[in-house]
Amino acid sequence: MADLKVDFAGVPLQNPVLLASGTCNYGQELLPLTDFSRLGGLVTKTITPEPRGGNPPQRIIETAGGMLNAIGLQNPGLEDFVGEKWAFLAGLQTQVVVNIAGFSVDEFALTAARLEELPGIAALEVNISCPNVEAGGDNFATRPETAAAVIAAVKRNSRRPIIAKLTPNVTDITEIARAVVDAGADAVSLINTLVGMAIDVNSQRPILGNITGGLSGPAVKPVALAMVWKVAQAVSVPIMGIGGIATARDALEFIIAGASAVQVGTANFVNPNAGVEVVDGIQAHCDEHGIDQLASLVGSLQT
């Protein structure tokens, strides 16, 4: 049987499949529907220093080939996570990566420092795609200098592996990837959602309460694959591939393009057991093709 184990920036994973942030909340809802012990891990819903109610409705709509969401980082806040959510997550038989966000560099640093007090967190995934209120609302992830500033601040306040989550909404994602790695990121995850919108032709109004939202699901997979491949040529740290992964074949494409691990996201809304099915499919593919170590497939694309 093929060995699916992955060492992802120092985090040992029993297999390369994690559940993506925002699609499994803090684990409780999926507990009756999937076996977390079969997964490489899960990434929590984003945590910010203060509780957030999120954007006005409508916040989620189905599109052809995907989903638009404008949740607005709704979450219970850092202290509720520390006092309530972590107790459940710490008991799961899988690796738990905590996704963090903030609206200033200091907020990212504060959150990272507070989470240092919790034993058992495998890594921090840093969501740098939120607006930087100190710089007029531009996303941290869209400029190398602001992206690097956040990662450097988190790195100073945490001993855990730091994963920078990158946005595709940039001209050159490799420029951002190099900047965050130079600032201390131990790995990168990509991609976050693409900006999209939908319009009600009868009312002539946007359907989402926030007007625009993030596009995810099968429609973004080709974009995500290309960006994973490009970033794999540009940096030497491990890559977590995200974007439209619903099957083992999808996951294998990302791994061949250069991802050491992957996250299953939007597919969870359709099939809450998608992650486990992806693991089983990867195992079957490797066994069928005589692949002893999954790691041998990482970055094996022939061009």
N, C-alpha and C positions, 0 to 999 in steps of 0.2 A: 504494500500500500504506500502511495506517495506521501512524503513528508510535506505538510502544508505550513509548518511553523515559520514564523517571520520574526526577525529582530528589527523592530521599527524604531529607529533612533534610541535604542536602548530599552525599549518596551517589548517584552516577549509576548508575542501573540500566537495562540495555538493554530490560527489560520488567518488569512489576510482580510476577512470580511467583518466590517463594523457597521452599525446602524448610524445614519447621519443625524447631525444636530437638527432639532426642530421637527423630526419625523417620528421620534419615539419618546418625546417629552422627557420625563425623568424615570422611565422604565415601568412604572406601576401599571399603566394602561395596557401594555403589551404582555405583561406577565402571564395571563391565562392563554395567550395566543401563540407564543413562541418560546423556545428553550434558549435562554441567554447563554447557558453553559456550552452550547454548540457554536457560539460565535466567537470571533476574535475579540470583539468588544463593542461598546456603544459610546456614542458621543452625546452628551447631555444637551438639552435645549439651552440656549444662551442664557448666561447669568450676567446681570449688570449690578452695579453697587446698590442702586435703589430699585424698588419694585416698579414695574411698568405695566400699564393697562393695555398698551398696544394701540393700533390704529382703529378708526371707526369702521363699521361694516360698510359694505361687504368686503371680506378680507381674503377669501379664497374662491377661485373659479376654475373650472376645468376648461382646458383648451384642446384644440386638435393636437395630439401628441404630447400633452403635458399639463401643467398646472401653473396658474399664476397665484402668488400669495403676497399679501401685504399685511402680515401679522403685526409688524412693528416692534419686534423683540419683546413681546409680552412675557413677563416672568415675575416670580415672587420676590426677587431681590436677593442679594448676597447673604444677608443674615438668616432669612428663611431657608435658603439652600443649606447653609451650614448647620442650622438647628433642626431642620425637618427632612429635607430631601436626601441629604447624604446618608442618613441612617439606613434608608432602604437601599440606596445604590451600593453602599459599602458591602452589603450582604450578597450581592450578585456574584455568581461564579464566572465572571468574565472581567476583562479590563475595562475600566471606566475612564474616559477622557472628558474633561470638563471644558465646555466652550464658554469663553468669556468675551465681553464687549464693554465698551465705554464710550463716552462722548468727549473725553479729553485724555491726554496721555496719563495724567495723574489718576484718573478713574481706572484705567487698565492696571496701573501699578498697584493701586490700593487693593483691587480684587485679587491679583496674583499673590500679594503678601498675605491677605487673610486666608486664602486657600492653602497656604503653606502649613497652616495649623492642622489640616485634616490629613490623617494617614490614609494611604491606599489609593490616592489619585494617581493614575498611570501617567498622565500628561495633560498639558493645557493646550487647547486649540484656540488660537486668538483670532477672533472675528474682527478683522480690520476694515470691514466693508460698511461700518456705520458712519454717520456724519460726524465730522470733527467740528464741534461748535466753536472751538477756539480759532478756527480758520475759515469761518464763514459758511460752514456746512458742507464743504467738499469731503468726500469719503477719504479716510486715512489711506485706503488701499490704492488710490488712484495716482499717488505721487510717491516716488521712491523715498524721499526724505521723511515724509510723515509716516509711511509704513515702517520705515526703519526706526523711527523714534519710539513708536509703540512697542515694537519687539525688543528694543534695547531696554526699555523701562521694565517690561515684564521679566526679561532675563535677569535683571538686577535683583528682582524680588522673588525669584523662584529657583529652586534647585531641580525642578522637574523638567523633562523634555518639553520644549516649546515648539508647537506646530503653528505656523502662520497660514491662515486660510485666505486664499487670494481670490480677488474678483476678476471675472473675465471682461469687465467693462472698462478696459484700458487699451491703449494703442499697442503696447509691447509688454506682455506679461513677463517676459524673461527679465526685463529691466527691474520690475518690482521684485521678482524672485531673488535676483542677485542682491538687491538692497537688503531684504530681510535676512538672508543668509549671512551677509556681511555683518549684520547687526546682532547676530547670535541665534537665529532660528535653527533648531535642530532638524526640522523637517518642514515641508510645506504640504498643504492640502488644497486641491483645486479640481473643479471650480466651484465658486459660489454661484448664485443664480444670475441669469442675464436679465437686464431691465426689459420689461414688456408692459403692454396695456391691452385693454379690451374696451370696446365702445358699444353701448346700447343704441342701435340705429333708430329706434322708435323715439326715445327720449332725447337722443343726441347728447348723451352724457356718458362719462366714463363709468364702467361697471364697478370698479374697485373704489372704495371710499377714499383711498390714498391717491387715486388717479393711476399711478403706475405701481407695478409690483415686480416680484422676482419670478422669472420663468424657470421651471425645473421639469424633469421628466425626460422621456425619450427624445424630445425635440432638441435638447441641448447636447446630447451625447457626442455627435461629431465634432462640435466645438470643443467640448471638454477633452476629447481624445487628442485633438491637435495640440491643445495647450499643454497637456501632460507630456506629450512627446517633445515639444519645444523646450519646456522647462527642464526635462531630463537631460537635454543636451547642454543646458546652461549652468546647472548647479550640481553639486555632488551629494547633497543630502537626500534622504528618502522622500518619496512622494506618495501622498494619499490621493488616489483618483476618485473623483465624485462627478456625477452627472449622467442621469438616465440609465443607471445600472439596475436591471431587473432580473437578469438571468446570468448563469455562469459564463455563457459566451461573452456577454457584455463585460463582465469582470475580467475575463482573460484578455480581452482586447486592451483594456487599460494596463494590465500587468505587462503584456508584450510591449506596449508603448513606453513603459518605464516606471509604472507605479509599483511600489512594493506591497501596498495594501489598498483596499478600496472601501468606499462607504455606499451602502444601499439607502436611498432616501425616499423619494416620492413613491417608489414601488410599495413601500410599507403601507401606504394608504389604501392600496388596492388589495394587497396580500400581506398581512402582518407577519407571515412566516417566510417572506421572500429571502431574508438574509440566510436562514438555515438552508433553504433550497439552493441558494447560490453556492454555499459551502459544499453541499453534496454534489452539485454539478461540477465544481472544480475538481473535487476528488475523483469523480468518475472519469473526467477528461484525462487527468494525469495518469490514472491507472490504465485506461484504455490505450494511451499513447506511450506507455513505458517511461513516463517522466518520474524519476525517483525523488527529485527535490523541486518543489514549486519555484524556489529561488532562481533556478536555472532559466526560467522563462522571463524574469524581470528584465525589461529593456532588450529583449531578443529580436526586436523588429528588424527585418532584413530590408534595406533600402538600396 
